[in-house]
Amino acid sequence: MILTNLPIGEIAKVVSVNGNNAVTRRLMEMGVVPGVALKIVKTAPFGDPIEVRLRGYSLAMRKSEADSIEVSE
């Protein structure tokens, strides 16, 4: 399942971060790595961006960035 399909309030673990561009590398530098638990806190009115809570901090990301993150419940 990809991160954008995760319902608000659900907790999931990161399985992989797909892609080989600067954005995916930056996400991994900020702690979005396989094995980390995260939760979608809220989305903007039109669904983009989304707020994700992980490792004790909140991270806002675009849906296009969240599409590269594979998670499991």
C-alpha positions as CSV (number, residue, x, y, z in Angstrom):
1,M,0.0,0.0,0.0
2,I,1.3,3.5,-0.7
3,L,1.2,6.3,2.0
4,T,-1.5,8.3,0.2
5,N,-4.0,5.4,0.6
6,L,-3.5,5.2,4.4
7,P,-6.5,6.6,6.2
8,I,-6.1,9.6,8.6
9,G,-5.1,8.4,12.1
10,E,-3.9,5.0,11.0
11,I,-0.4,3.9,12.0
12,A,1.8,2.1,9.5
13,K,5.4,1.1,9.0
14,V,7.5,2.2,6.1
15,V,8.4,-0.7,3.8
16,S,10.4,1.2,1.2
17,V,11.0,4.6,-0.3
18,N,10.9,4.2,-4.1
19,G,12.7,6.5,-6.5
20,N,16.1,7.8,-7.0
21,N,15.7,11.6,-7.1
22,A,16.6,14.4,-4.7
23,V,13.2,14.4,-3.1
24,T,13.3,10.7,-2.1
25,R,16.8,11.1,-0.8
26,R,15.8,14.1,1.2
27,L,12.8,12.1,2.7
28,M,15.2,9.4,3.8
29,E,17.6,12.0,5.3
30,M,14.6,13.3,7.4
31,G,13.9,9.8,8.8
32,V,11.5,8.3,6.4
33,V,13.3,5.0,6.2
34,P,12.2,1.3,6.2
35,G,10.9,0.1,9.6
36,V,9.8,3.5,10.9
37,A,6.2,3.9,12.2
38,L,4.3,6.9,10.9
39,K,0.8,8.3,11.1
40,I,-1.1,10.6,8.8
41,V,-2.3,13.4,11.0
42,K,-4.3,15.5,8.6
43,T,-4.6,16.7,5.0
44,A,-5.1,20.1,3.5
45,P,-8.6,21.0,2.3
46,F,-7.9,19.8,-1.3
47,G,-5.8,16.8,-0.1
48,D,-2.4,18.3,-0.8
49,P,-0.1,18.5,1.2
50,I,-0.5,15.9,4.0
51,E,0.9,16.1,7.5
52,V,2.7,12.9,8.7
53,R,3.9,12.3,12.3
54,L,7.0,10.2,12.7
55,R,9.9,9.9,15.1
56,G,8.4,12.6,17.4
57,Y,8.0,15.3,14.8
58,S,5.6,16.4,12.1
59,L,6.5,16.4,8.4
60,A,4.4,18.0,5.6
61,M,4.8,16.5,2.2
62,R,3.0,16.6,-1.2
63,K,0.9,13.7,-2.4
64,S,3.4,13.2,-5.2
65,E,6.2,12.7,-2.6
66,A,4.0,10.4,-0.5
67,D,3.2,8.3,-3.5
68,S,6.8,7.1,-3.5
69,I,6.5,5.7,0.1
70,E,5.3,2.1,0.5
71,V,3.8,1.2,3.9
72,S,2.2,-1.8,5.6
73,E,-0.4,-1.6,8.4
